[in-house]
Amino acid sequence: MTRWEILRHITGVKEVSRLLYDIVQMTGSIEELTKELSSELTKEELQVIQQVAQSGNYPLSFDGKQ
C-alpha cells in the first residue's frame, strides 16, 4: 500500500491538510512529492496505521479493507 492510498483513507479535512502541508514542506518539489506519495509503506508502518485505525482516535477509515 502506498502513502497516497493511506492518505486517501483519512476522513478528516484538517488532518489531511496538516499531513499534506508537512509532506510538501519535507519534499520541496513536485517530483519529490510524487516519489514520496508513490512509495510503499513498510510492514511496520502498515501495522502502526492499522492500530491507529482500530483505536478510533484518528479519522481513518478503510471501509472493511485489510
TORMAR-157685 format. One record per atom (N, C-alpha, C): atom name; residue in one letter; x, y, z. Coordinates in nm, 3 decimals, decimal comma, padded with zeros to 5 digits, always signed. Example, Ala and Ser with C-alpha at 12.3 -4.5 7.8 and 13.67 -1.06 7.14 Angstrom:
<nodes>
('N' 'A' (+01,319 -00,569 +00,780)) ('CA' 'A' (+01,230 -00,450 +00,780)) ('C' 'A' (+01,320 -00,330 +00,780)) ('N' 'S' (+01,285 -00,225 +00,708)) ('CA' 'S' (+01,367 -00,106 +00,714)) ('C' 'S' (+01,290 +00,003 +00,787)) 
</nodes>
This chain:
<nodes>
('N' 'M' (+00,085 -00,117 +00,000)) ('CA' 'M' (+00,000 +00,000 +00,000)) ('C' 'M' (+00,090 +00,123 +00,000)) ('N' 'T' (+00,055 +00,220 -00,084)) ('CA' 'T' (+00,137 +00,341 -00,094)) ('C' 'T' (+00,091 +00,447 +00,007)) ('N' 'R' (+00,174 +00,545 +00,025)) ('CA' 'R' (+00,140 +00,656 +00,114)) ('C' 'R' (+00,017 +00,732 +00,060)) ('N' 'W' (+00,005 +00,741 -00,071)) ('CA' 'W' (-00,110 +00,806 -00,133)) ('C' 'W' (-00,239 +00,732 -00,097)) ('N' 'E' (-00,235 +00,599 -00,105)) ('CA' 'E' (-00,354 +00,520 -00,073)) ('C' 'E' (-00,397 +00,540 +00,072)) ('N' 'I' (-00,300 +00,546 +00,162)) ('CA' 'I' (-00,332 +00,571 +00,303)) ('C' 'I' (-00,391 +00,710 +00,320)) ('N' 'L' (-00,331 +00,808 +00,256)) ('CA' 'L' (-00,378 +00,946 +00,267)) ('C' 'L' (-00,525 +00,957 +00,223)) ('N' 'R' (-00,563 +00,882 +00,122)) ('CA' 'R' (-00,700 +00,885 +00,071)) ('C' 'R' (-00,800 +00,828 +00,170)) ('N' 'H' (-00,753 +00,752 +00,269)) ('CA' 'H' (-00,842 +00,692 +00,367)) ('C' 'H' (-00,864 +00,779 +00,490)) ('N' 'I' (-00,793 +00,890 +00,498)) ('CA' 'I' (-00,812 +00,981 +00,611)) ('C' 'I' (-00,937 +01,062 +00,584)) ('N' 'T' (-01,028 +01,062 +00,680)) ('CA' 'T' (-01,159 +01,124 +00,658)) ('C' 'T' (-01,170 +01,266 +00,713)) ('N' 'G' (-01,072 +01,314 +00,783)) ('CA' 'G' (-01,078 +01,448 +00,840)) ('C' 'G' (-01,001 +01,549 +00,755)) ('N' 'V' (-01,068 +01,655 +00,715)) ('CA' 'V' (-01,005 +01,756 +00,629)) ('C' 'V' (-00,886 +01,820 +00,699)) ('N' 'K' (-00,901 +01,851 +00,826)) ('CA' 'K' (-00,792 +01,916 +00,900)) ('C' 'K' (-00,668 +01,825 +00,903)) ('N' 'E' (-00,689 +01,694 +00,926)) ('CA' 'E' (-00,577 +01,601 +00,933)) ('C' 'E' (-00,511 +01,583 +00,796)) ('N' 'V' (-00,591 +01,574 +00,691)) ('CA' 'V' (-00,535 +01,561 +00,555)) ('C' 'V' (-00,455 +01,686 +00,520)) ('N' 'S' (-00,511 +01,801 +00,552)) ('CA' 'S' (-00,442 +01,927 +00,523)) ('C' 'S' (-00,309 +01,935 +00,596)) ('N' 'R' (-00,308 +01,898 +00,722)) ('CA' 'R' (-00,185 +01,903 +00,802)) ('C' 'R' (-00,080 +01,808 +00,744)) ('N' 'L' (-00,121 +01,686 +00,711)) ('CA' 'L' (-00,027 +01,589 +00,656)) ('C' 'L' (+00,028 +01,633 +00,521)) ('N' 'L' (-00,060 +01,680 +00,433)) ('CA' 'L' (-00,014 +01,727 +00,302)) ('C' 'L' (+00,083 +01,843 +00,315)) ('N' 'Y' (+00,051 +01,937 +00,402)) ('CA' 'Y' (+00,139 +02,052 +00,423)) ('C' 'Y' (+00,277 +02,005 +00,470)) ('N' 'D' (+00,280 +01,912 +00,566)) ('CA' 'D' (+00,407 +01,859 +00,616)) ('C' 'D' (+00,485 +01,787 +00,507)) ('N' 'I' (+00,415 +01,707 +00,427)) ('CA' 'I' (+00,482 +01,632 +00,320)) ('C' 'I' (+00,538 +01,726 +00,214)) ('N' 'V' (+00,461 +01,828 +00,178)) ('CA' 'V' (+00,507 +01,925 +00,078)) ('C' 'V' (+00,631 +01,998 +00,129)) ('N' 'Q' (+00,629 +02,040 +00,254)) ('CA' 'Q' (+00,747 +02,108 +00,310)) ('C' 'Q' (+00,868 +02,015 +00,313)) ('N' 'M' (+00,845 +01,889 +00,346)) ('CA' 'M' (+00,953 +01,792 +00,357)) ('C' 'M' (+01,015 +01,762 +00,221)) ('N' 'T' (+00,932 +01,753 +00,117)) ('CA' 'T' (+00,982 +01,711 -00,013)) ('C' 'T' (+01,038 +01,826 -00,096)) ('N' 'G' (+00,968 +01,940 -00,100)) ('CA' 'G' (+01,022 +02,058 -00,165)) ('C' 'G' (+01,005 +02,070 -00,316)) ('N' 'S' (+00,963 +01,963 -00,382)) ('CA' 'S' (+00,941 +01,972 -00,527)) ('C' 'S' (+00,829 +01,876 -00,567)) ('N' 'I' (+00,772 +01,900 -00,683)) ('CA' 'I' (+00,665 +01,814 -00,732)) ('C' 'I' (+00,717 +01,672 -00,753)) ('N' 'E' (+00,837 +01,661 -00,806)) ('CA' 'E' (+00,894 +01,530 -00,833)) ('C' 'E' (+00,914 +01,452 -00,703)) ('N' 'E' (+00,969 +01,517 -00,602)) ('CA' 'E' (+00,992 +01,451 -00,474)) ('C' 'E' (+00,860 +01,419 -00,403)) ('N' 'L' (+00,762 +01,508 -00,415)) ('CA' 'L' (+00,629 +01,483 -00,358)) ('C' 'L' (+00,567 +01,360 -00,423)) ('N' 'T' (+00,575 +01,352 -00,554)) ('CA' 'T' (+00,522 +01,237 -00,628)) ('C' 'T' (+00,592 +01,109 -00,585)) ('N' 'K' (+00,722 +01,116 -00,571)) ('CA' 'K' (+00,801 +01,000 -00,529)) ('C' 'K' (+00,759 +00,955 -00,389)) ('N' 'E' (+00,745 +01,048 -00,299)) ('CA' 'E' (+00,707 +01,017 -00,160)) ('C' 'E' (+00,568 +00,954 -00,154)) ('N' 'L' (+00,471 +01,014 -00,222)) ('CA' 'L' (+00,334 +00,962 -00,219)) ('C' 'L' (+00,322 +00,828 -00,290)) ('N' 'S' (+00,411 +00,799 -00,383)) ('CA' 'S' (+00,409 +00,673 -00,457)) ('C' 'S' (+00,480 +00,560 -00,384)) ('N' 'S' (+00,558 +00,596 -00,283)) ('CA' 'S' (+00,638 +00,493 -00,214)) ('C' 'S' (+00,550 +00,401 -00,131)) ('N' 'E' (+00,594 +00,276 -00,124)) ('CA' 'E' (+00,522 +00,173 -00,048)) ('C' 'E' (+00,555 +00,186 +00,101)) ('N' 'L' (+00,455 +00,158 +00,182)) ('CA' 'L' (+00,476 +00,156 +00,327)) ('C' 'L' (+00,540 +00,024 +00,367)) ('N' 'T' (+00,620 +00,027 +00,472)) ('CA' 'T' (+00,679 -00,095 +00,525)) ('C' 'T' (+00,574 -00,171 +00,606)) ('N' 'K' (+00,602 -00,296 +00,637)) ('CA' 'K' (+00,511 -00,375 +00,721)) ('C' 'K' (+00,488 -00,306 +00,855)) ('N' 'E' (+00,594 -00,253 +00,911)) ('CA' 'E' (+00,585 -00,187 +01,041)) ('C' 'E' (+00,495 -00,062 +01,033)) ('N' 'E' (+00,512 +00,016 +00,928)) ('CA' 'E' (+00,429 +00,135 +00,911)) ('C' 'E' (+00,282 +00,097 +00,894)) ('N' 'L' (+00,257 -00,008 +00,818)) ('CA' 'L' (+00,119 -00,054 +00,799)) ('C' 'L' (+00,058 -00,103 +00,930)) ('N' 'Q' (+00,137 -00,169 +01,013)) ('CA' 'Q' (+00,088 -00,215 +01,142)) ('C' 'Q' (+00,050 -00,098 +01,231)) ('N' 'V' (+00,133 +00,005 +01,232)) ('CA' 'V' (+00,103 +00,124 +01,312)) ('C' 'V' (-00,026 +00,189 +01,263)) ('N' 'I' (-00,040 +00,202 +01,133)) ('CA' 'I' (-00,159 +00,264 +01,075)) ('C' 'I' (-00,283 +00,182 +01,108)) ('N' 'Q' (-00,271 +00,050 +01,102)) ('CA' 'Q' (-00,384 -00,036 +01,136)) ('C' 'Q' (-00,423 -00,017 +01,282)) ('N' 'Q' (-00,326 -00,007 +01,372)) ('CA' 'Q' (-00,355 +00,016 +01,513)) ('C' 'Q' (-00,424 +00,149 +01,534)) ('N' 'V' (-00,379 +00,252 +01,464)) ('CA' 'V' (-00,440 +00,383 +01,475)) ('C' 'V' (-00,585 +00,378 +01,426)) ('N' 'A' (-00,608 +00,311 +01,314)) ('CA' 'A' (-00,743 +00,300 +01,259)) ('C' 'A' (-00,835 +00,225 +01,356)) ('N' 'Q' (-00,785 +00,121 +01,418)) ('CA' 'Q' (-00,865 +00,043 +01,510)) ('C' 'Q' (-00,892 +00,115 +01,641)) ('N' 'S' (-00,805 +00,207 +01,679)) ('CA' 'S' (-00,822 +00,278 +01,805)) ('C' 'S' (-00,939 +00,375 +01,802)) ('N' 'G' (-00,975 +00,421 +01,683)) ('CA' 'G' (-01,085 +00,517 +01,670)) ('C' 'G' (-01,049 +00,658 +01,712)) ('N' 'N' (-00,922 +00,683 +01,739)) ('CA' 'N' (-00,878 +00,816 +01,783)) ('C' 'N' (-00,830 +00,905 +01,669)) ('N' 'Y' (-00,846 +00,860 +01,547)) ('CA' 'Y' (-00,799 +00,937 +01,431)) ('C' 'Y' (-00,898 +00,912 +01,318)) ('N' 'P' (-00,932 +01,014 +01,240)) ('CA' 'P' (-01,032 +00,997 +01,134)) ('C' 'P' (-00,977 +00,918 +01,014)) ('N' 'L' (-00,972 +00,787 +01,030)) ('CA' 'L' (-00,915 +00,699 +00,929)) ('C' 'L' (-01,011 +00,584 +00,906)) ('N' 'S' (-01,052 +00,564 +00,782)) ('CA' 'S' (-01,150 +00,459 +00,752)) ('C' 'S' (-01,103 +00,376 +00,633)) ('N' 'F' (-01,101 +00,244 +00,654)) ('CA' 'F' (-01,066 +00,152 +00,547)) ('C' 'F' (-01,188 +00,079 +00,491)) ('N' 'D' (-01,306 +00,114 +00,539)) ('CA' 'D' (-01,430 +00,053 +00,490)) ('C' 'D' (-01,420 -00,099 +00,480)) ('N' 'G' (-01,366 -00,161 +00,585)) ('CA' 'G' (-01,356 -00,306 +00,588)) ('C' 'G' (-01,238 -00,363 +00,513)) ('N' 'K' (-01,152 -00,280 +00,455)) ('CA' 'K' (-01,034 -00,329 +00,383)) ('C' 'K' (-00,925 -00,365 +00,481)) ('N' 'Q' (-00,850 -00,466 +00,450)) ('CA' 'Q' (-00,739 -00,509 +00,535)) ('C' 'Q' (-00,608 -00,476 +00,469)) 
</nodes>
